[in-house]
Amino acid sequence: QVHLVESGGGLVQAGGSLRLSCVASGRTFSSNAMGWFRQAPGKEREFVAAITWNIGATYYADFVKGRFTISRDTAKNTMYLQMNSLKPEDTAVYYCAAKIVSGWYQIQLQRSYDYWGQGTQVTVSS
């Protein structure tokens, strides 16, 4: 089993910043990709950003481009999401996901990922 633990959420004012972290652990860890998804109250979970583990190619949803930056530290098995210029619309539970099993996938789709963290709450006040 691969365990993913998110941290770094909290309450910030509009225009502020947060950095989310996701630490992956298990007997072994070898990921094809890791990503961030979020779910706001009354809405379905949506793709935020993703990164491939080998070369670090990054992918972003249009609504966060220029504000959020995804990165990873392979030595620490850790993925980060730096969130700047936060808006009230960013309020959601943010989930870390990892694709471990090889095979075809679309990086923005939830069903492409094999493991999920418990989520961390991000609240942006107006």
N, C-alpha and C positions, 0 to 999 in steps of 0.2 A: 504494500500500500504506500502511495505517495501522499504526504501530508502537506497542505498549503496553509499558511497562517498569515493573514493580513494584519497590518497595523498602520497607525498614523492618521486615522480619521479623527474628526472632531468638529467643533463649531467655530466658524470663522465668519467675518463680515465680508460682504461683497467687495471684490477687488483684492482680497487677501490670497494667501497661498497655503498649501499643504503638500507634504510629500508622503505618499503611501508606499509601504514596503510589503513584499510578499516573500516569505522564506519557505523554500521547498526542502523537505527532508524525507528520508526513508532509507531502506537498506542500500539502495542505489538510486541515483538520479541521473537520467539522461533525457532531456526534453527536446522535442522538435520545435515547439513554440510555447510561449506563455503570453497571456493576455489579460486585460482588464475589461470587465463588464460592469454595468450599473443598473440598478432598478429603483425607480422613484415610486412613491406611493400611488397606487392605482394604475401603474403603467407596467408594461412588459420589460423584461431585462433587455438591454441593448449593448452593442459593442462600443467600446471606448478606444482601445489601443491594443496593439500586440507587437511582439518582437520575436524574431527567430533566434534560437539559442546559439547556433553555430556561427553565423556571420553578423548577427545583430541588426538585420534588416527590420525597419520599423513601419508600422501601419497605424493610421489614425482615422477615427470618425471625423467627418467634416466639421462637426460642431465643436471640436476641441483643438483643431489644427491651429498652431500658433500660440496656444495657451498651455497645453499639456505636453510633457516630454516623457517618453518611456525609455528606460534603460535597464541594463542588467549587469550584475557582477557575477561572472561565472565561477570564480573562486569561492564565493559565499553562497552560491545557489540562491541568489536573491534578485528579485525584480523590483523596480521602483517606478512610481508614477509621480512626477513633479507637476503639480497643478498650480498654475498662476492665473491671475485675473479671474478669480472664481466668481460665478454668478449664482443667484438663487436657483436658477434652473439646473444647476449642477448638484443640487441636494438629492442624495440617493444613498442606498447601500452599495458599496463598491466591492466587487468580487474578483478574486484572483483565480485564474484557470490555467491549467497546463495540459498540453498535448504530449503524451508519452508514446502511445502506440503509433507505429509508423503507418503510412498509407495516405491516400488522397484526402485532402481537406481544403476548405475555404476558411481562411484565418479569422474572418469576421463572424462566423456562425458558431453559436453556442454548442451545437451537437458535434462539432469537430474536436472538442476538448474532453479529456478523460477524467480529470480531477479538478475539484473546486474547493476553495477555501470557504470559511464561514461568513465572510463579509465584514466590512467595517463601515460605520456610518459616517457620512460627510454631510454636514448641514451648513448651508451658506445663508446668512441672514441679510435682509435688504436694508 
